C-alpha cells in the first residue's frame, strides 16, 4: 500500500507534477536518526536523499522525483510542524497507517530535513 504525499500544499503540487506517493515498498528499520544519513547536512543532494529514503519511496521514483518531494516537504515545514507534515502524509488516503509505515514516513521526512532543510532536523 502506498501513501499519497499530501501535507497541506504538497498533495496538489505532487499530483500536478505526476509524483504519486510515499509508502513502504520495503520495511524501514528506524534506528538513530541523529545524522545516520549519507552526506553532510544541508547538502541538497537528491541522490543522497534517494539512497537514504528509497525503501520508503514508491518503486518508480527517481532521485530527481525524490528530491522534488524533499524540497516540497521543506517548504511545508516552513509553515507546519514536523508532526503535522508526517500526519498529513500518513493520513492522506484515509486508510489506516501501520506502525512500520509511520516509521518509514517519519524516516523519510527526517532524511528530507537532513539533506534539504537541516534547520528543521
Secondary structure, 3 states (H helix, E strand, C coil): CEECCCCCCHHHHHHHHCCCCEECCCCCCCCCCCCCCCCCCCCCCHHHHHHHHHHHECCCCCHHHHHHHHHHHHHHHCCCCHHHHHHHHHCCCCCCCCHHHHHHHHHHHHHHHHHHCHHHC
